[in-house]
Structures are given as structure tokens and as C-alpha cells.
Amino acid sequence: MTTPDRDAAQARVFLDRLRAEMLILFQRIEDAQARAQQARAVDRSLAERFRAEAAALCRQRYEAQQLVDGLVVRFPAAGSVDDISQG
């Protein structure tokens, strides 16, 4: 296996892990948003903490997406940017 092939293989592994992490982040964001909505009527400060948690998770998801985008541009054979939306 040549070095470019090894690099692309490593990129595929990293992309798979990033995509798995993004799916977890999507779920955690939805959970935090739902908790914020539920807490809104009972405890506004608690609801704000859940909204802040969701916002922080969104930033993490954005950073992961930036990494995915960069890897796909650098190693097109490793996968497409749209793969995450299919997972």
C-alpha cells in the first residue's frame, strides 16, 4: 500500500469516527433542546442551562463538521460530505 493509499485509509477511519460522534451530538442536541422546552414552564434558569448546553453541543457539531469537510476535500475517495446526513 502506498503512502497516499494509507493516508486515505486513515482519513476514512477518522471520518467514520467523526460521523459517529456527530450522530451522538445530534441526539444530545435534540435531548437538550427538549429538556429546555420542558423546563421552560417550571424553571427558567434550568431551561437556560439546557439551552446553553444545546448551544455548546451545536458548536462541537460545527467543529466536527469542519473537520469532516476538510478531510473530504483533502481525501475525496474517503467519502462525501453528504454521508453524515444519510446516517
N, C-alpha and C positions, 0 to 999 in steps of 0.2 A: 504494500500500500504506500503510495507516495505521500509526501507531506501535505499537499493540498487536499488529498482524499482524507487523511487523518484529521486535518483541520475541519473539513466539512462534517465528518462523522462526529467530532467533538461538538460542533455547533448544533447538530441535530439533537444530541443528548441534552445540551444546555437548553435548547428551545423546548424540548419536551418537559423539562423540569420547570421552566418559566411558565409554560402554558398550564401545567398542573397547579402551580402557585397562583396563577391568575384566576383559575376556576374557583379556588378556595377563597381568594379575595372577593370575587363576585358574590359568593354566598355570604361571606362575612359582612359585606356592604349591605346586602339586602336585609340581613338579620338586624344590623344596627339601625337601619332606616325604619324597619318595622317596630323595633323596640322604642325608637324615638317617637313614632306616631302613637303607640300605645301609652307611653309615659306622658305625653303632652297634656292630657286631661287631668292627670293625677299630680305630677311633679314636674314643673317646667325646668328646674335645674337639672334633673335627671334626664329629661328629654334633650336638653342642650348638650349634656355629656355624650349621649348616644349620637347626636348629630355631629359632634366634634370627632367621635370615633369613626363615623362613616366618612367624614371628610379626610381624615388621616389615611384610612384604607383606600380611598379614591386616589390619593397622592401616590401610595405604594403601587396601586394598579397601573397608574400612569407611568411610573418609573419602570415597571416591568414591561409595559408595552413599548416603551422607548428602547429597551434592551432587545426585545423581540424584533422590532423594526430594523434596528441596526444590524443584528445578526442576519436577518433575511436579505438585507441589501448586500452585505458582505459575502454571504453564502447562499445564493438563490436556490441552489439544489437542496438546501436543508429544509425548506418548507416555505409556505406562503404566509403572508401577513394575515390573511383571512382565516387561516386554520383555527385560530382561537375562537372565532365566532361560531364555528361548527362544533366545538367541543362542549 
